Amino acid sequence: MNLDRKISYLSNNFASKEATSKALGTGFTQGITLKNIEITRNNSGTPCLTLTGKAEQKAEELGLENFFLSISDTSDLSSAIVVGEGS
């Protein structure tokens, strides 16, 4: 992986984690850290979220069961949108 691709990967992951923390209404406070939010991709390449620790607890408190993540980037910036769905 070349340097530009590595930078894009890292910035996309950070944007996704930041958007997730904001969807939880906390940002990176109340014990929620970058490590509590994992960004993966399924077999078709769709980005997926896995929450652990305080992030998972907060999602449960809010009644959020599913999250939908969209990532977009250019050579200069990364952005992500997260929507949480409850029961």
WOQUIJO-V496169 format. One record per pair of residues at least 4 apart in sequence whose C-alpha atoms are under 8 Angstrom apart, sorted by the first residue. I is the first residue (numbers start at 1). J is the second residue. Records with the same first field share a line. If there is no record, write none. Layout:
BEGIN
I = J, J
END
This chain:
BEGIN
1 = 5, 6
2 = 6
3 = 7
4 = 8
5 = 9
6 = 10
7 = 11
8 = 12, 73, 75, 78
9 = 13
10 = 14
11 = 15, 77, 78
12 = 16, 71, 72, 73, 78, 79, 80
13 = 17, 39
14 = 18
15 = 19, 78, 79, 80
16 = 20, 39, 69, 71, 79, 80, 81, 82
17 = 21, 34, 37, 38, 39
18 = 22, 27, 28
19 = 23, 80, 81, 82
20 = 24, 37, 81, 82
21 = 25, 26, 27, 28, 32, 55
22 = 26, 27
23 = 82, 83, 84
24 = 55, 58, 59, 62
26 = 30, 32
27 = 32
28 = 32, 33, 34
29 = 33
30 = 54
31 = 54
32 = 36, 53, 54, 55
33 = 37, 55
34 = 38
36 = 51, 52, 53, 54, 55, 56
37 = 49, 50, 51, 52, 55
38 = 49, 50, 51
39 = 47, 48, 49, 50
40 = 47, 48, 49, 50
41 = 45, 46, 47, 48
42 = 46, 47, 48
47 = 69, 70, 71
48 = 67, 68, 69
49 = 67, 68, 69
51 = 55, 56
52 = 56, 57
53 = 57
54 = 58
55 = 59
56 = 60
57 = 61
58 = 62
59 = 63, 64, 65
60 = 64, 65
62 = 86
63 = 86, 87
64 = 84, 85, 86, 87
65 = 84, 85, 86, 87
66 = 84, 85, 86
67 = 82, 83, 84, 85
68 = 82, 83, 84
69 = 80, 81, 82, 83
70 = 80, 81, 82
71 = 78, 79, 80, 81
72 = 78, 79, 80
73 = 77, 78, 79
74 = 78
END
